[in-house]
Each structure stands twice: as C-alpha cells, then as structure tokens.
Amino acid sequence: MGALTHESLVEYLIEEAYEVVDSIEAGASGSDTADELRGELGDVLLQVVLHARLAEEQGQFTFDDVARTITEKMVRRNPHVFKPDGSLQDSFPATVEEIVEKWDAVKKAEKPGRSDPFEGIPPHLPALALAQKSLDRAERAGGPERSSRPVAAVEVPDSEAALGDLLFAVVAGSREKGFDAERALRGAVRRYQGRDGEATKREEPDAVP
C-alpha cells in the first residue's frame, strides 16, 4: 500500500472519529442526519480496514482476526449478556450497577496484576475527557480522592448549556492571562493521579513566533 503506515494514518483516524462526533452532535434528526452519520461511520470503518490491511501485508493479522478478537472480547467481558459459546443468556442483570460490577470483575480477572485504576486510560485523550475518565475510574475503584490533592468543590450550573458557558469563560480567562487551559487541566489530572513527574515535552509551551 505504498508509503502508508500505521503512524501516517493516525491523524486520519482521529479526524474521522471527530467527524462522527460532529455528526452525532449536530442535533437534528431525520434522514439527512442519518445518511451523514452512516457515511461518517463508514469512513471510520475504512480506517480500521486500512490498518488491518497494512498488518496483513506485514504478516501480523487480518481484518477477520480483528473481528474475531472483538467478538471474543465482547463475549468474555459481558457474561451478563452472553454464554461462553456466544449465545444469549436466559436472563440479564436488573441494574446498571450489576452490569458494571460484572464488567469490572472480568477485567480484573484478565489483568490480576493491575493495581493502578488509571492504567489503560489513553494519555492523549482531550483534557476534559481525561479528567472525567480518571474520576470515573477512581470512583469505581472505591477511592474518589486518589491523591493528596483533593478535587476542589465548585458550584456547578444546573444545565449542560450553562456548564458549557462556564467552561468557555474559564478558557477565555485563561487565554487573557496567557495560560493554556488544555495543558493546565492535563497537569491537574496528572497530579490527581499521583503522576506529577510524568509531564512530557509535548506539553511544554509552544514557541511564539
């Protein structure tokens, strides 16, 4: 496939994923929106096909292997839905809490040596998503106050729209002071996770021309 590599395709995978998000968050319902979402999902699937094809050319795995692996993973991690042979269970848990508990139990059994609840969270997630994922993991691990730097209590608006306005105002105020809000929040998440010393060069201030 010429000069294509997994590395060279990363930016397109990220771009296509965000275009799916844009399509979903467009807000309108109807055939036009459904058609757009179908197309954007196809673009993401194309990226999966390309990566699988590259791996196949390198003798690593095929698209069928990818599909089989995710099928096995879904069956293994969802014993509340599937029997070991992949058929549906006769009954299902009554609550979301029970489902999450079973899911976590399976993941712990897969990786019994994992003691850090934050292990496996993609470090390149956008800072807000990284913060929320970290808080979710800490709560599910039974320790919302992970580090010696507890999360400060603030008054949160009663609607997502108002919350969005507040976050936007924080970013605007940060910009006025010359701060990078994304980098600042990423640093706060690292401190919460107890990983203060793991800052990377990618997060150093960009040179101003």
PyMOL commands that set and color helices and strands:
alter all, ss='L'
color gray80, all
select helices_A, chain A and resi 6-24+31-57+63-77+96-110+127-140+160-176+181-193+196-198+201-203
alter helices_A, ss='H'
color red, helices_A
deselect
rebuild
show_as cartoon
